[in-house]
Amino acid sequence: MLPLRPVAASSRLGLLDALRGFALCGILFVNIIDMGGPIAMNRPLAAPSLANPDWQIWAFSHLILTGTMRGLFSILFGVGLLLFLHGGGEEDRLPAMLRRLSLLLLFGVVDATLLLWPGDILVTYALAGAIALCFRHMQPARLLGLAGVVMLLLSIWAALEAPGIRPADMVYSASMLAREESARLGSYGDSLAYMTLVSWIWLKSGFLYIWVGDALMFVLLGMALLKLDWFRGEGRALPLLRIVAICYGGGLALRVLQLLLIWPDGSAPTTLSAFVDQPARLLMTAGHMSLLQSIWRLGKLPGATKILERMGRMPLTLYLGQSLAGACIFAGFGFGYWNGLTWPELWMVAVAILIVEAMFAWFWFLAFTYGPLEWLWRWGTYGRRPALMR
């Protein structure tokens, strides 16, 4: 029997890496808002106004980005689960996958505590991945059906909760803002205690079930798409462009409807806006994925897709690197910019971080085979140290 080993760099699917790099970039534009401002308030402090640049960014993000980059990441995570298991005998690969998920859980705990990012998604992926393994032998149609059931349950849950959320619940009170300001602009110990508490409160609340179900829906979708040979097929550029138009058309229609429903109450959800959230997110995510696939198949923007591909080869390193950068830039023990920047300025910070990460990934892979944390992750997964140098 051949020993377990990581996939060779030459065997990687460049399209999947480019999609992963794209999601990695997009998710920072969402996360940077909570990194640089109140962690539990996903709207500007001021009253809603399209004349306010902060609300302009909020509206654009709601239409195009919110939830979609996480959705794309989750699809790719599901693809990765099956690719890993198909890399050899399942009797050997399954225990290795469980070790891999356990290590991912550990990385997530570090991110949510030591790196001061309660918005971490790695813990959720580790839990959702373990559940998804139970369905790894399902046929694509059943996986799609199961994903649809999960989406329906999440939509019903959100719709039932929405009437209990008041507009006032969407905004920090003066005391809440002062308490978080004291912690996040204090010492590292102050920030660590506060962010760890936030992570614990979210972890033991109903949010965890929602997040795991949210991720599981897209993980199952990714598994189904891989079994349908969605990512390996050639010559699909033109049909994909039609899919792009359909998904963006439907997704934007639902998101505009949401926007019209929640804008008057400062982003507080209504029953209808909450119910259509997951279908809108699914359509927009599919639109993003199909658009980048079309660009890839047509050979357009080769320089940009190559940069995304390299970033997508070290997603764990760069994702945790974003948390580290956020802590250093916004916390009191760093540069102390917490709650001191407008939303457009926060997006400029995100652009700067991504430029640095793109340069790091580009030069790193000139000499090395894996990203630094990816190398460590593989070492723990396979029980032997993989070669790092080219």
C-alpha positions in Angstrom: 0.0 0.0 0.0 1.3 3.4 -0.9 2.0 5.7 2.1 -0.3 8.7 2.7 1.1 11.9 1.3 0.0 15.4 0.3 -1.0 16.0 -3.3 1.8 17.1 -5.5 1.8 20.7 -6.6 1.7 19.6 -10.2 -1.6 17.8 -9.6 -3.4 20.7 -8.1 -6.4 22.2 -9.9 -5.5 25.7 -10.7 -9.1 26.8 -11.1 -9.9 25.7 -7.5 -6.9 27.6 -6.2 -7.9 30.8 -8.1 -11.5 30.5 -6.8 -10.1 30.1 -3.3 -7.9 33.1 -3.7 -10.8 35.1 -5.0 -12.9 34.2 -1.9 -10.0 34.9 0.4 -9.8 38.5 -1.0 -13.5 39.1 -1.0 -14.0 37.9 2.6 -11.6 40.4 4.0 -13.7 43.3 2.7 -16.5 41.9 4.8 -14.4 41.0 7.9 -12.4 44.3 7.9 -15.6 46.2 9.1 -15.9 44.1 12.3 -12.1 44.1 12.8 -12.0 47.9 12.6 -15.2 48.7 14.4 -17.8 47.2 16.8 -17.6 43.5 16.5 -21.3 42.8 16.7 -22.8 45.6 14.7 -22.8 45.1 10.9 -24.0 48.5 10.0 -22.7 52.1 10.3 -23.4 53.9 13.6 -25.1 56.9 11.8 -28.7 56.8 10.6 -29.2 55.3 7.1 -28.5 57.7 4.3 -27.3 57.1 0.8 -25.4 60.4 1.0 -23.2 58.8 3.7 -20.2 56.9 2.2 -20.3 54.4 5.0 -23.9 53.4 4.0 -22.9 53.4 0.4 -20.3 50.7 1.2 -22.8 48.9 3.3 -25.4 48.8 0.5 -22.8 47.7 -2.1 -21.5 45.0 0.3 -25.0 43.8 1.0 -25.9 43.5 -2.6 -22.6 41.9 -3.8 -20.4 40.5 -1.0 -22.2 39.7 2.3 -22.2 36.0 2.8 -21.2 35.2 -0.8 -17.4 34.9 -0.2 -18.1 32.7 2.8 -20.4 30.6 0.6 -17.8 30.2 -2.0 -15.2 29.2 0.6 -17.6 26.6 1.9 -18.2 25.2 -1.6 -14.5 24.8 -2.1 -14.1 23.3 1.4 -16.6 20.6 0.3 -14.7 20.0 -2.9 -11.5 19.7 -0.9 -13.1 17.1 1.5 -13.8 14.7 -1.4 -10.6 15.4 -3.3 -8.7 14.4 -0.1 -10.7 11.2 0.4 -10.3 10.3 -3.3 -6.5 10.6 -3.1 -6.2 7.0 -2.0 -7.8 4.2 0.0 -10.6 5.5 2.2 -9.6 3.3 5.1 -6.4 5.3 5.4 -7.7 8.7 4.2 -10.7 8.9 6.5 -8.7 8.9 9.8 -6.3 11.3 8.2 -9.2 13.6 7.3 -10.4 13.5 10.9 -7.0 14.5 12.1 -7.0 17.3 9.5 -10.4 18.6 10.7 -9.2 18.4 14.3 -6.2 20.5 13.5 -8.4 23.0 11.6 -10.5 23.2 14.8 -7.3 24.0 16.7 -6.3 26.7 14.2 -9.8 28.2 14.6 -9.6 28.3 18.4 -6.2 30.2 18.1 -7.8 32.6 15.6 -10.8 33.3 17.7 -8.7 33.9 20.9 -5.0 34.6 20.5 -5.5 36.4 17.2 -8.5 38.3 18.5 -11.0 37.4 15.8 -14.3 36.0 17.1 -15.6 36.0 13.5 -13.4 33.0 12.7 -14.9 30.5 10.3 -12.4 27.6 10.8 -14.1 26.1 13.9 -17.4 26.1 11.9 -15.7 24.4 9.0 -14.2 21.7 11.2 -17.6 20.9 12.6 -19.5 21.1 9.3 -16.8 19.1 7.6 -17.2 16.3 10.2 -20.9 16.2 9.6 -20.6 16.3 5.8 -18.3 13.2 5.9 -21.4 11.2 6.8 -22.9 12.0 3.4 -19.7 11.5 1.3 -21.1 8.5 -0.5 -24.4 10.2 -1.6 -25.2 10.6 -5.2 -25.1 14.2 -6.5 -28.9 14.6 -6.7 -29.3 13.6 -3.1 -26.6 15.9 -2.0 -28.3 18.8 -3.8 -31.6 17.8 -2.3 -30.1 17.7 1.2 -28.5 21.1 0.7 -31.9 22.4 -0.3 -33.5 21.0 2.9 -30.8 22.7 5.0 -31.4 25.9 3.2 -35.1 25.7 3.8 -34.7 25.0 7.5 -32.2 27.9 7.8 -34.6 30.2 6.0 -37.6 29.2 8.2 -35.5 29.7 11.3 -34.4 33.2 10.2 -37.9 34.2 9.3 -39.2 33.1 12.7 -36.5 35.0 14.5 -36.8 38.2 12.5 -39.9 39.7 14.2 -38.1 39.6 17.6 -35.2 41.8 16.3 -35.9 45.5 16.8 -34.2 48.3 14.9 -32.6 49.4 18.3 -31.0 45.9 18.6 -28.9 46.7 15.5 -27.1 49.6 17.1 -24.7 49.7 20.1 -25.8 51.6 23.1 -23.3 54.2 24.5 -22.4 51.8 27.3 -21.8 48.9 25.0 -19.6 51.0 22.8 -17.6 52.3 25.7 -17.1 48.8 27.1 -15.8 47.5 23.8 -13.6 50.6 23.2 -12.0 50.1 26.6 -11.1 46.5 25.8 -10.1 46.8 22.2 -8.0 50.0 22.7 -6.4 48.6 25.9 -3.6 46.1 26.3 -3.3 42.8 24.6 -4.6 41.2 27.7 -7.7 43.4 27.7 -8.4 42.6 24.0 -7.8 38.9 24.6 -10.2 38.7 27.5 -12.9 40.6 25.7 -12.6 38.8 22.3 -12.4 35.4 24.0 -15.5 36.1 25.9 -17.3 37.2 22.7 -16.1 34.0 21.0 -17.4 31.9 23.9 -20.8 33.6 24.0 -21.3 33.1 20.3 -20.0 29.5 20.5 -22.4 28.4 23.2 -25.4 30.3 21.7 -27.7 29.3 18.9 -25.5 31.1 16.5 -23.2 28.1 16.3 -26.0 25.9 14.9 -26.9 28.5 12.3 -23.2 28.9 11.3 -22.7 25.1 11.0 -25.9 24.7 9.0 -25.0 27.7 6.9 -21.6 26.2 6.1 -22.9 22.6 5.7 -25.4 23.7 3.0 -22.6 25.0 0.8 -20.2 22.2 1.7 -22.8 19.6 0.5 -23.2 21.7 -2.7 -19.5 21.6 -3.3 -19.4 17.9 -2.9 -22.3 17.5 -5.4 -20.6 19.8 -7.9 -17.4 17.9 -7.8 -19.2 14.6 -8.3 -20.9 16.2 -11.3 -17.4 17.0 -12.7 -18.3 20.7 -12.6 -14.7 22.0 -11.9 -12.8 19.7 -14.3 -14.9 20.2 -17.5 -13.5 22.1 -20.4 -15.3 24.2 -23.0 -18.0 25.4 -20.7 -17.2 29.2 -20.9 -20.3 30.2 -22.9 -22.8 28.1 -21.0 -21.2 29.4 -17.8 -21.8 33.0 -18.9 -25.5 32.2 -19.3 -25.5 30.8 -15.8 -23.8 34.0 -14.6 -26.6 36.1 -16.1 -29.3 33.9 -14.6 -27.7 33.7 -11.1 -26.9 37.4 -10.9 -30.3 38.3 -12.3 -32.2 36.3 -9.6 -29.7 37.0 -6.8 -29.7 40.8 -7.3 -33.5 40.9 -7.6 -33.8 39.2 -4.2 -31.0 41.3 -2.6 -32.6 44.5 -3.9 -35.9 43.3 -2.4 -34.1 42.7 0.9 -32.5 46.1 0.8 -35.8 47.8 0.3 -37.3 45.9 3.2 -34.6 46.5 5.8 -33.3 50.0 4.8 -36.1 51.9 6.6 -35.3 50.2 9.9 -31.5 50.5 9.7 -30.9 46.9 8.5 -33.2 45.2 11.0 -34.6 42.1 9.2 -38.2 41.5 8.4 -39.8 38.1 8.0 -39.6 38.2 4.2 -36.1 39.6 4.0 -34.8 36.9 6.4 -36.6 34.1 4.5 -35.1 35.1 1.1 -31.6 35.7 2.5 -30.2 32.2 1.9 -31.6 31.8 -1.7 -30.3 35.3 -2.6 -26.9 34.4 -1.1 -26.8 31.1 -3.0 -27.6 32.7 -6.3 -25.0 35.5 -5.8 -22.4 32.9 -4.8 -23.1 30.8 -7.8 -22.8 33.9 -10.0 -19.4 34.8 -8.6 -18.2 31.3 -9.0 -19.4 30.9 -12.6 -18.1 34.4 -13.5 -14.5 33.5 -12.4 -14.8 30.1 -14.0 -15.8 31.8 -17.3 -12.8 34.2 -17.0 -10.6 31.2 -16.4 -11.9 29.1 -19.2 -11.7 32.0 -21.7 -8.1 32.7 -20.7 -8.9 36.3 -19.7 -6.9 38.3 -17.1 -4.2 35.7 -16.9 -2.1 37.8 -14.6 -4.8 38.4 -12.1 -6.0 34.8 -12.1 -2.4 33.7 -11.6 -2.0 35.9 -8.5 -5.3 34.6 -7.2 -4.1 31.0 -7.8 -1.0 31.6 -5.7 -3.0 33.2 -2.9 -5.4 30.2 -3.0 -2.6 27.8 -2.5 -2.0 29.2 1.0 -5.5 30.1 2.2 -4.9 29.1 5.9 -1.8 31.2 6.1 -3.3 34.3 4.5 -6.7 34.0 6.4 -4.9 33.9 9.8 -2.6 36.5 8.5 -5.5 38.8 7.9 -6.6 38.3 11.6 -3.0 39.1 12.7 -2.9 42.2 10.5 -6.3 43.4 11.9 -5.2 43.0 15.5 -2.0 44.9 14.9 -3.7 47.8 13.0 -6.8 48.3 15.1 -6.0 47.2 18.6 -4.7 49.5 21.3 -1.4 47.6 21.7 -0.9 48.1 17.9 -1.7 51.2 15.9 -5.0 51.8 17.7 -7.2 52.6 14.7 -10.2 50.8 16.1 -13.4 52.7 15.4 -11.4 55.6 14.0 -11.8 55.0 10.3 -14.7 55.3 7.9 -15.9 52.3 6.0 -14.2 53.5 2.7 -11.0 53.9 4.7 -11.4 50.4 6.1 -11.7 49.1 2.6 -8.5 50.9 1.7 -6.8 49.1 4.6 -8.2 45.8 3.2 -6.7 46.6 -0.2 -3.3 47.3 1.4 -3.4 44.0 3.3 -4.3 42.1 0.2 -1.5 43.7 -1.8 1.0 42.6 0.9 -0.4 39.1 1.0 -0.4 38.8 -2.8 3.3 39.8 -2.9 4.1 37.4 -0.1 2.4 34.5 -1.8 4.0 35.3 -5.1 7.5 35.3 -3.8 7.0 32.5 -1.3 6.1 30.0 -4.0 9.2 30.8 -6.0 11.1 28.8 -3.4 8.6 26.7 -1.4 6.0 24.1 -2.2 3.4 24.8 0.4 2.4 27.9 2.4 3.9 27.9 5.9 0.8 26.9 7.9 -0.4 24.6 5.1 3.0 22.8 5.5 2.4 22.5 9.3 -1.2 21.4 8.7 0.0 18.6 6.3 2.7 17.5 8.8 0.0 17.1 11.5 -2.4 15.3 9.1 0.1 12.8 7.6 2.3 12.3 10.7 5.4 13.0 8.7 7.1 16.2 7.7 6.5 17.0 4.0 9.3 18.6 1.9 9.0 22.4 2.0 11.6 23.5 -0.4 11.2 23.1 -4.1 
